[in-house]
């Protein structure tokens, strides 16, 4: 069964990695570039400070920093603990995977920290906004899903790396949103 899952993952990678072409590469490279998301993060921070005030926004920022640290470190723990090669480092896929990035990244790829961090932030903000800004929260979820797909398109992660990252990121985003809500209730009255 495990071998069947890995085979499906390879086939899905090759299919998804082959979509598009050189004309689409810049879009997916940009979506995958964490520095290109700085304007989005800046807008989210401006919103946080305007809607929460300075004191509460600082607590909000502390929880975002803790969220990203926890998600990122969990990804590193899994990458080195599981030791699954990235598609671009897998000798069985040599010459089959279209690697778009100049650099493939570290040797191991299970699970995608990019996908986990993007989804964690999206769910954190979605949970914070609630129903009042559900459209913006939904757009952030869509953005996180696109970031996840970009990792497969670029040839640096298998689909299960991304799917696991999305699920773990969603869990951490929800968990830290709950913890933030409790801390805000206790300390910011």
N, C-alpha and C positions, 0 to 999 in steps of 0.2 A: 504494500500500500504506500509506504514512504517513497519508494522508487517511482511509483505512478505519479504521486504529487510532484516530485522533483522534475519528472519528465513533462508534466503539464506546465509547470512553471517555466521551464526552458522554452517550450513551444509558444506559450503566451508571450514571453519576453521577445522572442524573435518576431512574432506577429506585430506586437505593439511597438517595438523598436524600429520596425520597418515602415511604419506609417509616416507619411509626410515625405520630406526630402530637404535638400539644401535650402530651399526657400523658407522652410519653417524652422530651421535650426536656430536662428537668432531669437525668435519668440521663446522657444523652450529653454535656451540658454539663459535668457533674461529671467524667466519665471523661476528657474532653478538657482539663480544667483542671489544669495542672501543679502548682498549689499544693494541690489536693485530694489529690494523691498523696504529700504529705509524711508522713502516718502510715505508709504503706507503706514509703517510703524509710527512715524512722526505725526501723521493725521490722527491715529488712534490715541497717541499720548496727548495731543492737543484736546481731543474730545474728552479724555479722562480728566484732565485738569479743569476744563471748562464745566463739565457736568458734576464733578465731585468736590471741587475746591482743592486747595493745596494740600492740606493735611490728609484728607482721605485719599487723594490721588497718590501721595507718597506711599501710603500703605498698599495701594493698588499696584504701584511699581515694584514694591518689595515682593509681592506675590507673583508678579510676572517674572521677575528675576529668579525666584525660587522655582517656578514652573519650568522655565527653560533649562535651568541647571539640572533639575531632577530628570526631565525628559532626555536631555542630552547625555547625561551620565548613564541612564538606563540603556540608551542605545549603545554606548561604548561598552558597557558590561556585556550586553548580548553579542555585539560584534566580536569581541575577543573570547567570550565564553563559548559561543556556537562555532565560530571560526569558518563560516561559510564564505567562500570566495565571491567577490563581485563578478558579474558577468564578464567584465573587461579584463579580469585576471584569471578567468577560468580557462584552462587549456583545452577543454572539450568544446568550447565555443569560439576558440581562436579563428578569426576570419569570418565568422558568422554574424557576430554582433557589430552593429554600426555604432562606433564610439564617436560621439560628436564633440565631446569636451577634449581640450588639449591634455588635461590631466584626469585620470580615472578616479583618483581618490585613494584612500587606504586600501590595503589588501582585502579586508573583510567588509561585508556589506549587510549582514542581517542584524538589525533592521535599519531602515532608512531614518536617520536623525532629521533630515530635511522634512520628510513627510510627517514625522512625529511632532516636530516643533511647530510647523505650520498649522497642523490640525489642533494641537494643544492651545495655541493662541486663538484660533478661530472659535473653538468651543468655549474657552474662557470668556472671550468678549461676548459671544452669543448668550452664554448663561448670565453675564452681567446685564446685558441689554434687555433680556426677557422679551416679552411680546411688543414692547414699545418701539424697538428698532429691529424687528425680526428680519426685515428685508436686508439690512446691512449685515446682520449676523449670517444670513443665508449666503450673501455674496462672499463673506469671508470663508465660509465652509467650501464654497465653489472654488475660491482661490487656493485653499489648502489642497483640495483634490487635484487641481491642475498642477500644483507644485509636485505632488506625489507622482502624477503621470510623467512629468518632465524628467524625473529620475530614470524611469524605464526608457523613455524616448532617447535620452542621452546615452543609454547603454551602461549606466553605472549601478543599477539595481535591478533585481528580479521583481516581478509583480508581488510575490509574497513578502519581500522585504518592505515594499511600500504599503501593502495592505496591513501588515503587522504594525508598521510605524503609524499609520492612520488610526488604527484601533487603540494602540497604547497612548498616542497623543490625545485622542478624544477622551480616554479615561482620565489621564492626568489633567487635561483642561477642565473637565467636570469636577474632579476632586479638588483642585486648587481654587476653583470658583466657589465651591462650598466652603472650603477653609477660609477663603477671603471674606465671604459673607459672614461667617461666624466671628472672625476677628474684627470685622467692621462693626458688627453689632455690639461686641464686648468693649472695644477700645475707643470707638469714635462717637460715642453718645454725647 
